[in-house]
Amino acid sequence: MEIDRATILLVEDEDAIRLSLRDYLVKKGYHVLVASEGVGAIKELLDNHVDLIVTDYRMEILGGDYWIRFLKKYCHDIKVIITSGFLNSAFSIEYPVLYKPFEYTELERIITDMLAGGSGGSES
């Protein structure tokens, strides 16, 4: 898949992270949709084609284990990367996890790998 054609849904409740990461990924050639929580993300998923989701784990509205379960059940054909400053899941998470704080270049490396068919190479 060509990078400039990949659509990434960025789900992050912290405004500064969401907006700066969006700008970074746009400059790298991605089409980026944003949502500040799980419900907004579902609206974006219903309205748009999404190739990859980069999502925070802990969000006030539809976050945590329920969000992960939703992604697993309803978005099994979309690649997912989880970001978290603190991850305490009641079950194992099958997606790559990138712990905050992280370098945007590391996230970009994982995105590139996953869009090329890899597993992301990050610990989960």
Protein Blocks (a to p, Z undefined) as FASTA:
>chain_A
ZZklpccddddfblklmmmmmmmmmmnopacdddfbfklmmmmmmmpccfbdcddfbdfb
hgajllmmmmmmmmmmbccddddfbdcdfbdcfbdcddddddfklmmmmmmmmmnopaoo
paZZ
